[in-house]
Amino acid sequence: MICSHKAAYRYFIESIKNLVNSKCKYLSYPWDGTLASAEKAVKATKSNHECPSCPEMGIKASSGDMLGVFINFAGRKEPFCEYDDEDLAYALKMVQKMQVGLQGTGKKSIL
């Protein structure tokens, strides 16, 4: 999902539960706001590449020491920290739509 603030409380609650049961993490990847950078994050996700110094979304977000803009992915249903290729494709589609909206503005990034 792209910035689903309506679901943010669900993600946060799930991150607390995951702290206890170690089910999964909301991993974040550096992102510069471009589609190419989002595609790089998807590739890292698919290859199970973790960014050890990158923050996690949720209860552990403040425990990382890296600052910046990050992208993370969530599934459409619980557990939200698990997502499939369809979820990742949807996220890329949304980033691409936002980039198309920038055409004619002179901006290269949605940030």
N, C-alpha and C positions, 0 to 999 in steps of 0.2 A: 504494500500500500504506500501511497505517497502521502506523507504527512497526515495520517489519520488521527487527528487529535481527539476525535470522538471515542476512539478505541485506546487512547493512551493509558487510561487507568487500568484497563485489562492487561496491557503489556507490563505495566509496573507491578501489578499484583502477581502476574506470572513470574516476573523476575525475582520476586521475594520467595515464591514457592520453589523456584529453581535453585535458589541459594541453599535451601534445606535439602532438596532431593537430587541436586546436581544433574537434572535432566538435560538441560541444554543452555546455551548462552545466546544473547543477542549480540553477535559480533558486529563491529563497526569497521569500516574501511575508509581511508582518506579519500576525499572526493573534492574535485575542483568545480563541480557544477556542470560539467560537460557530459554528453552521452558517452564519449570515449572513456572517460574516467569511471562512469557507472558500469560500462561493459567490463572494464578491468576488474572492478570489485566483484561482479558476477562471476568472472572467470576464477578469481581467487576463492570465492565461495564454493564453486563447483569442484575445485581441486582440494577442498578442505584446508586451504591455506589460512592460518590464523595470523593475525597481526598482534603479537604479544604486548606491544606497547600501546595499542589502540584501546580506547575506552569501550566498555560494553554499555548498551542501552539499558536503562532500568536502575535498580537499586545500586548496582556497582558502577554507575556512570562516573562518579566522582573519584573512583579509585585509580583511574588511569592518569598517567603524567603527560599525555600528549594533548595538545590544544589544536583546534582547527575545525574544519568542517568534515563531517563523516557521513557516510551513507550506510544504512543497515536495512536488512530485509526482514519481513514478517509474513507468516502464512495467513491465509484467509480464515483459518479455523484453529481452534486449540489443538495441540499446543502451538501458539503463534511463533515460537522460536524455531519451529521446524517448518521448512517451506520446500516446495518442489519446483521443478522447471517452469511450470505454468505461472507460479507466483513470481519467479524471477523475470520471466518474459513480460509479465504485466507491468512490473516495476520499470523495466527498460522502455516499454511502450509509453508509460506516463512521462518519463524523463524526455523521451523523444518528442512527445506532444508539447512539453514546455519549451523545448528548444525551437520547435517550429514556430511557436508563438513569439519568439524573439526575432524572427526574420524581419529585416527592415529596421531594426532598432540599433544596429551596429554592435550589439553585445554578442559575445561568443559563449557566455556561461549564464545559467539561470540564477547564479548567486549574485 
